[in-house]
Amino acid sequence: MKTFKKFNLKKSIYILSLCFGILNNLHSQNEILPLWNKIPSEISAPDYTEKEIIKEGKVQSTSLVTIPTLSVFLPKEIKPNQTAVIILPGGGYSHLSIDKEGTKVAQWLNSLGIAAFVLKYRLPNDLIMKDKTIGPLQDVQEAIRYVRSNAVKWNIDSNKIGIMGFSAGGHLASTLATHYDDKTYESTIKTSARPDFSILIYPVISMENAITHKGSQTSLLGKEPSKALIDNFSNEKKITSETPPAFLAHASDDGAVLPENSINYYLALKKNNVSAELHLYEKGGHGFGLGVKDTSQFWTIDCKEWLKSHNLF
């Protein structure tokens, strides 16, 4: 009888410890949510399967995305009416740099007390989309509607939901900022898809041949896009007074995505009296993520001050 009691006590302690560990892990673990119940304009392609590159147990990048998801990153200290940012990793519309331009950025935003959501969006492909030019836009429109409609659940201010994109993810972010009212699908969520602000880091903005990133242009619009298609997705041409405020950062020596992308977007915002801040760093190249060397490594400090000046944290 005494042995039985002793066993039960040990078992109880073990179960309690296990439960505590599970709860603690759940609190720190990212919640990954499917974006759609039914993906709009989807084409079934059984042999088209997602490919992940994993290093040291972490997904570094992914391609051939068929099922979009939102990964939720909440700050340790949850405050009421907090700001939220939906992050769009880059990768030339051919893959997603999910760790460097997604997970790590979300963790940085969390350190500022900002809720972050990494969107794993579908990459344009005729095999899985009836219209590949709007597939990624459908995903990001739905993502912002989803976060906004669940703002109370995550203690988010529904008027402080921004978009953040890197490289081709910056093109998608600026596309949302200028095409948020485009009806690309029938949404069951009746909230606005307009972001309240945008953060664009070494972004592709234009589809104009002179300054675009050719790989992104080809992936999104095809090999020989029409002028109408190029004009429609050259987002510097689509800015109005209703376009959200923007923070832009680019390196002058970026040989992959020319800094003219950010410059022209900034000038168009200025022309339309939209609040904007542009940082051009002498060195940094392309794809510097949170910043690792040269002057571009300080963009996060500048961004933090910009967010603070707009009362976003």
C-alpha positions in Angstrom: 0.0 0.0 0.0 2.8 2.4 0.9 4.6 1.5 -2.3 1.5 2.2 -4.3 1.1 5.6 -2.7 4.8 6.4 -3.4 4.4 5.3 -7.1 1.3 7.5 -7.5 3.0 10.5 -6.0 5.9 10.2 -8.3 3.6 9.6 -11.2 1.6 12.7 -10.3 4.7 14.8 -10.1 5.8 13.5 -13.5 2.5 14.2 -15.1 2.3 17.7 -13.6 5.8 18.4 -14.8 5.0 17.1 -18.2 1.9 19.2 -18.5 3.7 22.3 -17.3 6.4 21.7 -19.9 3.8 21.2 -22.7 2.0 24.4 -21.7 5.3 26.3 -21.5 6.3 25.0 -24.9 2.9 25.9 -26.4 3.3 29.4 -25.1 6.7 29.9 -26.7 5.9 27.8 -29.8 4.7 29.4 -33.0 1.1 28.7 -33.9 0.9 27.8 -37.6 -2.5 28.4 -39.1 -3.8 27.4 -42.6 -4.9 30.5 -44.4 -7.7 29.2 -46.5 -10.6 26.8 -46.1 -10.7 26.7 -49.9 -7.9 28.2 -52.0 -9.4 30.4 -54.7 -8.8 29.6 -58.4 -6.7 26.6 -57.4 -5.6 24.0 -60.0 -5.0 20.5 -58.6 -1.4 19.3 -59.3 -0.7 16.1 -57.3 3.0 16.0 -58.3 3.6 19.6 -57.3 4.8 19.3 -53.7 6.5 21.8 -51.4 10.3 21.5 -51.0 12.0 22.7 -47.9 15.7 23.3 -47.3 16.5 22.5 -43.7 19.7 23.3 -41.9 20.4 22.6 -38.2 16.7 21.7 -37.7 15.4 25.0 -39.1 13.6 25.6 -42.4 15.9 28.0 -44.2 13.8 28.3 -47.4 10.9 26.7 -49.2 9.5 26.5 -52.7 6.6 25.0 -54.6 4.2 26.2 -51.9 0.6 24.9 -52.4 -0.9 25.5 -49.0 -0.4 29.0 -47.6 0.0 29.4 -43.9 0.4 32.1 -41.2 3.0 31.5 -38.5 2.0 33.5 -35.4 4.7 35.1 -33.2 3.5 36.9 -30.2 5.6 39.0 -27.8 6.3 37.4 -24.4 4.5 40.4 -22.7 1.1 40.7 -24.2 -0.3 44.2 -24.1 -3.7 45.5 -25.2 -4.0 47.2 -28.6 -0.6 46.2 -29.8 0.7 46.6 -33.3 0.9 43.7 -35.7 3.1 43.1 -38.8 2.6 40.5 -41.5 6.0 39.5 -42.9 6.5 38.5 -46.6 9.9 36.8 -47.2 11.6 37.3 -50.5 13.1 34.9 -53.0 12.4 36.2 -56.5 8.9 34.8 -56.5 10.6 31.4 -56.9 11.3 30.5 -53.3 10.8 32.0 -49.8 13.7 32.9 -47.6 11.6 31.9 -44.6 14.2 32.0 -41.9 16.4 35.1 -42.7 13.5 37.2 -43.9 10.7 35.6 -41.9 11.3 33.9 -38.6 14.3 36.1 -37.5 12.5 39.3 -38.4 9.4 38.1 -36.5 11.6 37.6 -33.4 13.1 41.1 -33.8 9.6 42.6 -34.0 8.6 40.6 -30.9 11.5 42.2 -29.0 9.9 45.5 -29.7 6.5 44.3 -28.3 5.0 43.9 -31.8 3.0 40.9 -32.8 4.3 39.3 -36.0 2.9 36.9 -38.6 5.0 35.2 -41.2 3.0 34.5 -44.4 4.1 31.5 -46.4 2.4 32.5 -49.6 2.0 30.7 -52.9 4.6 31.4 -55.5 3.2 32.2 -58.9 2.9 29.1 -61.1 0.6 28.2 -64.0 0.5 24.6 -62.8 -1.5 25.5 -59.6 -3.2 28.8 -60.4 -5.7 29.9 -63.0 -4.1 33.4 -62.9 -0.6 33.3 -61.4 -0.3 37.1 -61.5 -2.8 37.4 -58.6 -2.2 34.2 -56.7 0.3 35.8 -54.2 -1.9 38.9 -53.9 -4.9 36.7 -53.0 -2.9 35.2 -50.1 -1.7 38.5 -48.7 -5.2 40.1 -49.0 -6.7 37.2 -47.1 -3.9 37.3 -44.5 -4.5 40.9 -43.5 -8.2 40.3 -43.4 -7.7 37.2 -41.2 -5.5 39.0 -38.8 -7.8 42.1 -38.7 -10.9 39.9 -38.1 -9.1 38.2 -35.2 -7.5 41.3 -33.7 -9.3 40.9 -30.4 -8.1 37.3 -30.0 -4.5 38.5 -30.2 -4.9 41.9 -28.4 -4.2 43.7 -31.6 -5.3 47.2 -32.6 -7.2 46.6 -35.9 -6.0 50.1 -37.0 -2.3 49.2 -36.5 -1.8 46.2 -38.8 1.1 46.7 -41.2 2.8 44.8 -44.0 6.6 44.1 -44.3 8.3 42.7 -47.3 11.9 41.9 -48.4 13.0 41.9 -52.1 10.2 40.1 -54.1 8.3 40.0 -50.8 8.6 43.8 -50.9 7.0 43.8 -54.3 4.1 41.8 -52.9 3.9 44.1 -49.9 3.8 47.2 -52.1 1.2 45.4 -54.4 -1.0 45.0 -51.4 -0.4 48.7 -50.4 -1.6 49.8 -53.9 -4.0 47.1 -54.9 -5.7 46.3 -51.6 -9.1 47.1 -53.1 -8.7 44.8 -56.1 -11.3 42.1 -56.1 -9.2 39.0 -56.7 -11.5 36.5 -55.0 -14.8 36.2 -53.1 -13.8 36.8 -49.5 -15.9 35.4 -46.6 -14.2 37.9 -44.3 -15.8 41.3 -44.6 -13.0 43.5 -43.4 -10.6 45.8 -45.3 -7.4 44.4 -46.8 -5.7 47.8 -46.6 -2.5 47.7 -44.5 -2.1 50.6 -42.1 1.6 51.0 -42.9 4.3 49.2 -44.9 7.9 48.4 -44.3 9.8 47.7 -47.6 13.4 46.4 -47.3 15.4 46.3 -50.6 12.1 45.8 -52.4 11.3 45.0 -55.9 8.7 47.7 -56.7 8.7 48.1 -60.5 8.1 45.7 -63.3 9.5 48.1 -65.8 12.3 46.4 -67.7 14.9 49.2 -67.0 14.9 48.7 -63.2 13.0 45.6 -62.4 14.4 42.3 -61.0 14.1 40.2 -64.1 13.7 36.9 -62.2 10.8 38.3 -60.2 9.2 39.8 -63.3 9.4 36.5 -65.2 8.1 34.4 -62.3 5.1 36.7 -61.7 4.2 38.0 -65.2 5.7 35.4 -67.6 8.5 35.7 -70.2 6.9 38.3 -72.4 4.4 40.3 -70.4 2.3 42.9 -72.0 2.8 46.6 -71.3 -0.6 46.7 -69.6 0.5 43.9 -67.2 3.9 45.6 -66.6 2.1 48.9 -65.8 -0.4 47.3 -63.5 2.3 45.7 -61.3 4.7 48.6 -61.4 3.5 49.8 -58.0 5.2 53.2 -58.1 2.6 54.0 -60.8 -0.4 52.9 -58.6 0.1 55.2 -55.6 -2.7 57.5 -54.5 -3.3 59.7 -51.5 -4.9 56.6 -49.8 -1.7 54.5 -50.1 -0.4 53.6 -46.6 2.7 55.3 -45.1 5.9 53.6 -45.8 9.4 53.0 -44.5 12.0 52.0 -47.1 15.6 50.8 -46.8 17.9 50.0 -49.7 21.7 49.7 -50.3 23.1 51.9 -53.1 25.3 49.1 -54.2 22.4 46.6 -54.6 23.2 45.0 -57.9 20.3 42.6 -57.9 17.4 45.0 -57.2 18.3 48.5 -58.1 17.8 51.2 -55.5 15.7 53.1 -58.1 12.9 50.8 -57.1 12.7 52.3 -53.6 13.6 55.8 -54.8 10.7 56.0 -57.4 8.2 54.6 -54.9 9.3 57.2 -52.3 9.0 60.0 -54.8 5.5 58.9 -55.8 4.4 58.7 -52.2 5.8 62.2 -51.6 4.0 63.5 -54.7 0.7 62.1 -53.3 1.4 63.6 -49.8 1.8 60.2 -48.2 4.1 60.0 -45.2 7.3 58.2 -46.1 10.8 57.7 -45.0 13.6 56.4 -47.3 17.1 55.2 -46.1 19.7 54.7 -48.8 22.9 53.1 -47.4 26.2 53.4 -49.2 26.9 49.7 -48.9 25.1 46.5 -48.1 24.4 44.8 -51.4 21.2 42.7 -51.6 19.6 40.3 -49.2 21.1 41.7 -46.0 18.1 40.6 -43.9 18.3 42.2 -40.4 21.8 43.6 -41.4 25.1 41.9 -41.0 27.8 44.3 -42.2 28.4 47.7 -43.7 26.1 50.7 -43.1 22.9 48.8 -43.9 23.2 46.8 -40.7 21.7 49.8 -38.9 18.4 49.9 -40.8 16.6 48.2 -37.9 17.5 51.1 -35.6 16.1 53.6 -38.1 13.0 51.5 -38.6 12.5 51.2 -34.8 12.6 55.0 -34.6 10.1 55.4 -37.5 7.7 53.0 -35.8 8.0 54.9 -32.6 7.4 58.2 -34.3 4.1 56.8 -35.7 3.1 55.5 -32.3 3.2 51.9 -33.4 4.9 50.6 -30.3 
